Amino acid sequence: MEKNIIKYAKKLVEKKEYLDSIIDVETALKYTSLKNRYEFIYDRVCEILDKKFLENNYCDFKDDKCVANRENAVKHNTMGCCYSFINHKIYYEHTGLCKYMQDKQCTQKCITCKLFTCNYLKNKGIKFSCNDFLLIKCFFNKKQQDIISYNFFRKKSEIIEKLLKKDRLPYLISSILQRYII
């Protein structure tokens, strides 16, 4: 049994991504302030996602059109999926190009937006969730993971503030009431 555990651990260490995740968890544990720990996790996950998108060129932007725009697989003709909406809990109000898009660049570090991939990319097997990140799985409960997953177009400070708030309702009730929405 012990040999199997050691063998498995060696396999994980061989995969640099797992080793990096373990090092990130260790680093997060060094923060004594919960707010500072959450900010580190937030920044690190955003950094990992930015790196993945950059290295793999998933969206493949050319002349302000992503691959889904060029394939006519999405509603909009340009700027990919960077169109905002307001979640009114019973319906979504579309509000046009995201207000944080300035000079064709996003000016915010929104973890929710960074986790998002459009249906076109999802159909190609490119998708991300909180479960893909050891940092998120180790430090955030399901309610907090919903906060991370469903607050598009929000500033880092807003999301961190919401993550720090205690919600004493059971998960099911909190989820039905969409208490995770900022």
Phi, psi and chi 1 to 4 in degrees:
 res  aa     phi    psi   chi1   chi2   chi3   chi4
   1 MET       -  -48.9  178.2   71.8  164.7      -
   2 GLU   -59.8  -39.9 -141.7  173.6  -86.4      -
   3 LYS   -62.7  -37.9  -74.3 -178.0 -179.0  179.5
   4 ASN   -65.5  -41.0  -72.0  -19.2      -      -
   5 ILE   -63.7  -45.7  -66.6  170.1      -      -
   6 ILE   -62.6  -42.4  -67.6  168.2      -      -
   7 LYS   -61.7  -44.5 -172.5  177.0  176.8 -178.7
   8 TYR   -64.4  -44.2 -179.7   70.6      -      -
   9 ALA   -60.8  -40.0      -      -      -      -
  10 LYS   -64.4  -38.4  -76.1 -178.3  179.5  178.3
  11 LYS   -62.0  -42.3  -83.3 -173.3 -179.0 -179.9
  12 LEU   -63.9  -41.9  -71.9  178.6      -      -
  13 VAL   -66.9  -31.6  170.1      -      -      -
  14 GLU   -62.5  -31.6  -73.6  171.9    5.6      -
  15 LYS   -86.3  107.2  -65.6 -175.6  178.1 -173.8
  16 LYS   -55.3  -33.9 -172.5  177.9 -180.0  -24.3
  17 GLU   -59.6  -41.6 -171.6  172.3  -34.4      -
  18 TYR   -67.3  -41.2  -68.4  114.0      -      -
  19 LEU   -62.2  -44.5 -178.9   58.9      -      -
  20 ASP   -59.2  -41.0  -70.6  -15.7      -      -
  21 SER   -64.0  -41.3  -66.6      -      -      -
  22 ILE   -65.6  -40.4  -67.7  166.3      -      -
  23 ILE   -64.5  -40.0  -69.1  167.7      -      -
  24 ASP   -62.5  -41.2  -72.4  -20.2      -      -
  25 VAL   -63.2  -43.6  167.4      -      -      -
  26 GLU   -61.3  -41.9 -175.2  178.5   44.6      -
  27 THR   -63.8  -43.9  -57.7      -      -      -
  28 ALA   -60.5  -36.7      -      -      -      -
  29 LEU   -65.8  -21.1  -74.2  168.7      -      -
  30 LYS   -73.8  -19.0  -68.8  178.0 -177.8  175.4
  31 TYR   -78.5  123.6  -71.4   91.5      -      -
  32 THR   -86.4  -28.2   54.8      -      -      -
  33 SER   -84.1  127.4  158.5      -      -      -
  34 LEU   -60.6  -40.3 -162.0   55.4      -      -
  35 LYS   -61.9  -45.7 -178.5  179.0 -179.7 -173.5
  36 ASN   -64.5  -38.3  -69.8  -16.8      -      -
  37 ARG   -63.0  -46.8 -179.5  178.9  -67.4  163.3
  38 TYR   -63.3  -39.0  -74.2    1.4      -      -
  39 GLU   -64.5  -40.7  -73.0  174.7  -14.4      -
  40 PHE   -61.4  -47.9  166.1   76.5      -      -
  41 ILE   -61.1  -46.8  -66.1  166.3      -      -
  42 TYR   -56.2  -52.4 -171.4  103.7      -      -
  43 ASP   -62.8  -41.3  -70.1  -19.9      -      -
  44 ARG   -67.2  -43.6 -177.0   68.8 -179.0  119.8
  45 VAL   -64.8  -41.3  170.6      -      -      -
  46 CYS   -61.2  -42.3  -74.0      -      -      -
  47 GLU   -61.6  -43.9 -178.9 -177.0  -53.2      -
  48 ILE   -63.0  -45.2  -68.0  165.8      -      -
  49 LEU   -65.0  -43.8  -75.1  162.6      -      -
  50 ASP   -57.3  -43.4  -75.6  -16.2      -      -
  51 LYS   -63.7  -43.3 -175.4  177.3  178.9 -174.9
  52 LYS   -62.0  -44.9  -76.9 -177.9 -175.9  -78.6
  53 PHE   -67.1  -38.5  -87.1   86.0      -      -
  54 LEU   -68.6  -49.6 -174.9   64.4      -      -
  55 GLU   -64.4  -36.4  -73.1  176.2   -8.3      -
  56 ASN   -97.9   -9.5  -64.1  -66.0      -      -
  57 ASN    48.1   46.9 -166.2   23.4      -      -
  58 TYR   -54.9  -45.3  -64.2  131.9      -      -
  59 CYS   -79.5  -24.9  -60.2      -      -      -
  60 ASP    50.2   57.8 -169.5   22.5      -      -
  61 PHE   -69.8  134.2  -89.6   95.4      -      -
  62 LYS  -143.9  124.3  -65.7  176.1 -176.9  164.7
  63 ASP    51.6   48.0  -60.7  -38.9      -      -
  64 ASP    66.0   14.3  -60.5  -25.5      -      -
  65 LYS  -122.3  128.1  -66.6 -176.2  178.5 -159.0
  66 CYS   -81.7  174.2   69.9      -      -      -
  67 VAL   -59.3  -38.1   64.0      -      -      -
  68 ALA   -67.2  -37.4      -      -      -      -
  69 ASN   -62.0  -46.3  -69.4  140.5      -      -
  70 ARG   -66.7  -28.0  -67.2 -167.0  -54.5  -83.5
  71 GLU   -89.8    3.8  -64.0  -76.6  -29.9      -
  72 ASN    53.6   38.3  -64.5  -43.1      -      -
  73 ALA   -97.7   -0.2      -      -      -      -
  74 VAL  -132.8  164.9  -69.7      -      -      -
  75 LYS   -64.0  -38.5  179.9  179.6  175.2  179.7
  76 HIS   -93.9  155.6  -54.8  -74.4      -      -
  77 ASN   -89.5  -22.8  -65.2  -34.8      -      -
  78 THR  -139.8  169.8   61.4      -      -      -
  79 MET    62.1   23.1  -59.3  -47.7  -67.8      -
  80 GLY    56.9 -130.9      -      -      -      -
  81 CYS  -101.9   19.4   55.3      -      -      -
  82 CYS   -84.1   48.9  -64.3      -      -      -
  83 TYR  -114.3  134.3  -72.1   80.9      -      -
  84 SER   -97.2  165.4   61.2      -      -      -
  85 PHE  -150.9  162.4   58.7   85.8      -      -
  86 ILE  -113.1  129.5  -61.4  170.0      -      -
  87 ASN   -88.5  108.8 -178.4  -13.1      -      -
  88 HIS   -93.8   17.1  -68.4  -74.1      -      -
  89 LYS    72.3  -28.2  -63.4 -170.1  178.3 -178.1
  90 ILE  -117.0  -10.7   50.6  175.1      -      -
  91 TYR  -159.6  162.5   71.8   96.1      -      -
  92 TYR  -107.6  133.4  -66.7  100.7      -      -
  93 GLU  -105.6  114.0  176.6 -173.9  -10.9      -
  94 HIS   -77.0  133.8  -65.8  -85.7      -      -
  95 THR  -121.3   10.6   59.2      -      -      -
  96 GLY    95.2 -165.6      -      -      -      -
  97 LEU   -56.7  139.2 -170.2   62.9      -      -
  98 CYS   -54.4  136.0  179.5      -      -      -
  99 LYS   -65.7  -17.1   66.4 -177.4  178.3 -176.7
 100 TYR   -89.4   -0.7  -62.9  118.2      -      -
 101 MET   -82.8  113.6  -73.8  -63.1  -71.3      -
 102 GLN  -127.7  126.8  -56.3  -68.0  -36.9      -
 103 ASP    50.5   43.2  -61.0  -39.3      -      -
 104 LYS    64.0   22.5  -58.5  174.8 -172.8  174.2
 105 GLN  -131.0  145.7  -63.1  -71.8  -38.2      -
 106 CYS   -80.5  131.8 -177.4      -      -      -
 107 THR   -97.5    0.9   60.1      -      -      -
 108 GLN  -118.4  154.2  -73.5  -59.2  -45.9      -
 109 LYS  -107.9   82.0 -172.2 -167.8  -58.4 -172.5
 110 CYS   -99.5  113.6  177.8      -      -      -
 111 ILE   -61.2  -36.3 -165.6  168.2      -      -
 112 THR   -63.9  -46.5  -52.2      -      -      -
 113 CYS   -62.9  -38.4  -67.3      -      -      -
 114 LYS   -69.0  -31.4  -70.3 -179.1 -177.5  -63.4
 115 LEU   -73.8  -22.9  -78.7  166.2      -      -
 116 PHE   -72.1  139.0  178.0   81.0      -      -
 117 THR  -132.3  143.8   54.6      -      -      -
 118 CYS   -70.3  168.8   67.7      -      -      -
 119 ASN   -60.7  -33.5  -72.3  -25.9      -      -
 120 TYR   -60.1  -48.4 -179.8   86.0      -      -
 121 LEU   -68.8  -38.0  -68.6  179.2      -      -
 122 LYS   -60.2  -40.5  -76.0  178.6 -173.5  165.5
 123 ASN   -64.8  -21.1  -69.6  -24.8      -      -
 124 LYS   -91.5    3.8  -58.0  -75.5 -176.1 -170.6
 125 GLY    86.7   11.9      -      -      -      -
 126 ILE  -103.3  104.0  -58.4  161.8      -      -
 127 LYS  -153.9  153.9   54.3 -172.2  168.4 -173.8
 128 PHE  -133.8  147.5  -59.9   99.4      -      -
 129 SER  -144.5  171.2   77.0      -      -      -
 130 CYS   -57.7  -33.0  -70.7      -      -      -
 131 ASN   -66.5  -13.5  -71.9  -32.7      -      -
 132 ASP   -81.0   -7.2  -64.3  -33.3      -      -
 133 PHE  -123.0  115.0  -62.8   90.5      -      -
 134 LEU   -56.9  -38.6 -173.8   61.4      -      -
 135 LEU   -57.1  -44.8  -86.3  171.9      -      -
 136 ILE   -70.5  -44.3  -66.7  174.3      -      -
 137 LYS   -63.2  -35.6  -74.1  171.4   45.3  171.4
 138 CYS   -76.6  -33.5  -74.6      -      -      -
 139 PHE  -111.5  -11.4  -68.3   97.1      -      -
 140 PHE  -123.4  135.0  -62.5  114.6      -      -
 141 ASN   -78.4  178.8   62.9   36.8      -      -
 142 LYS   -61.6  -38.6 -175.3   64.1  179.4  138.0
 143 LYS   -62.7  -43.3  -72.1 -178.6 -160.4  175.8
 144 GLN   -67.9  -35.9  -69.4  171.2  -48.3      -
 145 GLN   -64.3  -34.5  -71.0  179.9   28.8      -
 146 ASP   -65.6  -38.3  -75.0   -9.3      -      -
 147 ILE   -59.4  -45.4  -68.1  166.2      -      -
 148 ILE   -65.0  -36.4  -68.6  168.1      -      -
 149 SER   -81.8  -25.0  -62.0      -      -      -
 150 TYR  -121.0   12.2  -64.3  108.1      -      -
 151 ASN  -111.2   71.1  -78.2  -66.1      -      -
 152 PHE   -65.7  152.2  -65.6   94.2      -      -
 153 PHE    60.8   32.9  -38.1  112.8      -      -
 154 ARG  -114.7  152.8  -63.7  -65.7 -178.9  175.2
 155 LYS   -77.1  153.4  -66.1  179.5 -179.9 -179.2
 156 LYS   -53.0  -45.1  172.9 -176.0  168.8 -178.3
 157 SER   -60.7  -37.5   58.5      -      -      -
 158 GLU   -66.5  -43.1  -66.1  174.7  -68.1      -
 159 ILE   -68.2  -43.4  -66.5  174.7      -      -
 160 ILE   -60.8  -44.5  -63.5  -68.8      -      -
 161 GLU   -58.9  -42.9 -177.1  179.2  -42.3      -
 162 LYS   -67.3  -37.6 -175.9   76.6  170.5  173.4
 163 LEU   -63.8  -31.5  -71.3  169.0      -      -
 164 LEU   -79.6  -19.3  -70.6  166.2      -      -
 165 LYS   -74.3  137.9  -75.4 -174.6  179.8  174.2
 166 LYS   -83.9  135.7  -58.7  -69.4 -177.6 -149.3
 167 ASP  -123.7  109.0 -178.4   -2.7      -      -
 168 ARG   -86.6   -4.3  -58.1 -149.0 -174.7  -80.1
 169 LEU   -70.5  149.4  -73.9  176.9      -      -
 170 PRO   -60.5  152.1  -21.0   30.4      -      -
 171 TYR   -53.7  -46.9  174.9   75.2      -      -
 172 LEU   -58.6  -46.8 -177.9   60.8      -      -
 173 ILE   -67.0  -44.9  -65.5  169.3      -      -
 174 SER   -58.6  -40.6 -176.9      -      -      -
 175 SER   -68.3  -44.7 -178.2      -      -      -
 176 ILE   -60.8  -39.3  -70.6  168.2      -      -
 177 LEU   -80.1   -2.2  -64.2  173.3      -      -
 178 GLN    51.5   47.6  -64.7 -175.8    1.9      -
 179 ARG   -68.4  -12.1  -59.1  -97.3  -54.2 -124.3
 180 TYR   -77.1  -15.6   49.5   83.1      -      -
 181 ILE   -78.3  133.2  -61.3  -64.7      -      -
 182 ILE   -83.9      -  -64.3  173.8      -      -
